[in-house]
Amino acid sequence: MPITKEQKQSCIDKHGDNPKDTGKTEVQVAILTTDISQLTDHLKSNKKDMNSKRGLYLKVGRRKKLLNYLKNKDVTRYRELIAQLGLRK
């Protein structure tokens, strides 16, 4: 269920400055978003998997904290990121 190396590397290439830039906030949020979408698909077919549901809640909370940090630090980067990832409507 975890994301593959290729998916992670594509998130890094798309949102990072260089191929090894995993610490940038945008990259972390993109990786978490990919992981959250996979966990959501898993939980649609496995409704009673409470351990994965807890992991999903933890990842959503971590992504929310990172987005709040980015919004407080630089609003333009925040708006660009949520537009690219399609998080808000």
C-alpha positions as a Markdown table, in Angstrom:
| # | Residue | x | y | z |
|---|---|---|---|---|
| 1 | Met | 0.0 | 0.0 | 0.0 |
| 2 | Pro | 2.8 | 2.5 | 0.4 |
| 3 | Ile | 3.6 | 4.6 | -2.6 |
| 4 | Thr | 6.2 | 3.2 | -5.0 |
| 5 | Lys | 9.6 | 4.8 | -5.6 |
| 6 | Glu | 8.5 | 5.9 | -9.1 |
| 7 | Gln | 5.5 | 7.8 | -7.7 |
| 8 | Lys | 7.5 | 9.4 | -5.0 |
| 9 | Gln | 10.2 | 10.4 | -7.5 |
| 10 | Ser | 7.6 | 11.9 | -9.8 |
| 11 | Cys | 6.3 | 14.1 | -6.9 |
| 12 | Ile | 9.8 | 15.2 | -6.1 |
| 13 | Asp | 10.5 | 16.0 | -9.8 |
| 14 | Lys | 7.3 | 18.0 | -10.1 |
| 15 | His | 7.4 | 20.0 | -6.9 |
| 16 | Gly | 11.1 | 20.0 | -5.9 |
| 17 | Asp | 14.0 | 22.2 | -7.0 |
| 18 | Asn | 16.3 | 19.2 | -7.6 |
| 19 | Pro | 15.9 | 15.4 | -7.8 |
| 20 | Lys | 16.9 | 14.9 | -4.1 |
| 21 | Asp | 14.9 | 17.8 | -2.7 |
| 22 | Thr | 12.6 | 15.9 | -0.3 |
| 23 | Gly | 12.5 | 18.4 | 2.5 |
| 24 | Lys | 10.7 | 21.1 | 0.7 |
| 25 | Thr | 7.2 | 21.7 | 2.1 |
| 26 | Glu | 5.5 | 21.3 | -1.3 |
| 27 | Val | 7.2 | 18.0 | -1.9 |
| 28 | Gln | 6.2 | 16.7 | 1.5 |
| 29 | Val | 2.6 | 17.7 | 0.9 |
| 30 | Ala | 2.5 | 16.2 | -2.6 |
| 31 | Ile | 3.9 | 12.8 | -1.3 |
| 32 | Leu | 1.4 | 12.8 | 1.5 |
| 33 | Thr | -1.4 | 13.6 | -0.9 |
| 34 | Thr | -0.4 | 10.6 | -3.1 |
| 35 | Asp | -0.3 | 8.4 | -0.1 |
| 36 | Ile | -3.6 | 9.6 | 1.2 |
| 37 | Ser | -5.3 | 8.9 | -2.1 |
| 38 | Gln | -4.0 | 5.4 | -2.2 |
| 39 | Leu | -5.1 | 4.7 | 1.4 |
| 40 | Thr | -8.5 | 6.1 | 0.6 |
| 41 | Asp | -8.9 | 3.7 | -2.3 |
| 42 | His | -7.7 | 0.8 | -0.1 |
| 43 | Leu | -10.3 | 1.7 | 2.6 |
| 44 | Lys | -13.1 | 1.8 | 0.1 |
| 45 | Ser | -12.7 | -1.9 | -0.5 |
| 46 | Asn | -11.6 | -2.8 | 3.1 |
| 47 | Lys | -14.0 | -0.9 | 5.4 |
| 48 | Lys | -13.0 | -2.7 | 8.6 |
| 49 | Asp | -9.3 | -2.1 | 8.3 |
| 50 | Met | -9.0 | 0.2 | 11.4 |
| 51 | Asn | -5.2 | 0.3 | 11.5 |
| 52 | Ser | -5.1 | 1.7 | 8.0 |
| 53 | Lys | -7.8 | 4.2 | 8.9 |
| 54 | Arg | -5.7 | 5.4 | 11.8 |
| 55 | Gly | -2.7 | 5.8 | 9.5 |
| 56 | Leu | -4.9 | 7.8 | 7.1 |
| 57 | Tyr | -6.0 | 10.1 | 9.8 |
| 58 | Leu | -2.4 | 10.7 | 10.9 |
| 59 | Lys | -1.3 | 11.5 | 7.4 |
| 60 | Val | -4.2 | 13.9 | 6.9 |
| 61 | Gly | -3.3 | 15.7 | 10.1 |
| 62 | Arg | 0.4 | 15.9 | 9.1 |
| 63 | Arg | -0.6 | 17.3 | 5.7 |
| 64 | Lys | -2.9 | 19.9 | 7.3 |
| 65 | Lys | -0.1 | 21.0 | 9.6 |
| 66 | Leu | 2.3 | 21.4 | 6.7 |
| 67 | Leu | -0.3 | 23.3 | 4.7 |
| 68 | Asn | -1.0 | 25.7 | 7.6 |
| 69 | Tyr | 2.8 | 26.3 | 7.9 |
| 70 | Leu | 3.0 | 27.1 | 4.2 |
| 71 | Lys | 0.0 | 29.3 | 4.3 |
| 72 | Asn | 1.5 | 31.3 | 7.2 |
| 73 | Lys | 4.9 | 31.5 | 5.6 |
| 74 | Asp | 4.1 | 32.2 | 1.9 |
| 75 | Val | 0.5 | 32.5 | 0.7 |
| 76 | Thr | 1.3 | 32.5 | -3.0 |
| 77 | Arg | 3.2 | 29.2 | -2.8 |
| 78 | Tyr | 0.3 | 27.8 | -0.7 |
| 79 | Arg | -2.3 | 28.8 | -3.3 |
| 80 | Glu | -0.2 | 27.5 | -6.2 |
| 81 | Leu | 0.2 | 24.1 | -4.4 |
| 82 | Ile | -3.4 | 23.6 | -3.6 |
| 83 | Ala | -4.3 | 24.5 | -7.2 |
| 84 | Gln | -1.8 | 22.0 | -8.6 |
| 85 | Leu | -2.9 | 19.2 | -6.2 |
| 86 | Gly | -6.6 | 20.0 | -6.4 |
| 87 | Leu | -7.1 | 20.0 | -2.7 |
| 88 | Arg | -9.6 | 22.8 | -2.2 |
| 89 | Lys | -12.6 | 23.7 | -4.2 |
